[in-house]
Amino acid sequence: MTGAQPFSVTLLCDPMDANLDIGLLLAVSFLEKSIVRNSRIGGKWGKEEKTIPYFPFTAGESFKMELLCEHQQIRVLLDGRQLCSFTHRVQPMQRVTALQISGDIKLTKVA
């Protein structure tokens, strides 16, 4: 797994200014085998959530990630299996309008 670089998936409230509120930052670290979730409201980061049932990623392997925005939470599915969830902190959730994906990742489809 040498050379596996981190990547992140971010749900932004303003696509033109990433310094504003963030509905969800999902940061994947291969080195730490962690998936950290957090949000930023009014310039302040909230409490990090790190609990995951398993670390599903393998460097160089493809995967399908789904973010399901439900009434109370965002559920994160990986290859059809629930990985974790994140309770909405940004209210109303409709303020979240943009998706940002960064890091060492090759996108094949965004739907």
Secondary structure, 3 states (H helix, E strand, C coil): CCCCCCEEEEEECCCCCCCCCEEEEEEEECCCCEEEEEEEECCEECCCECCCCCCCCCCCCCCCEEEEECCCEEEEEECCEEEEEEECCCCCHHHCCEEEEEECCCCCCCC
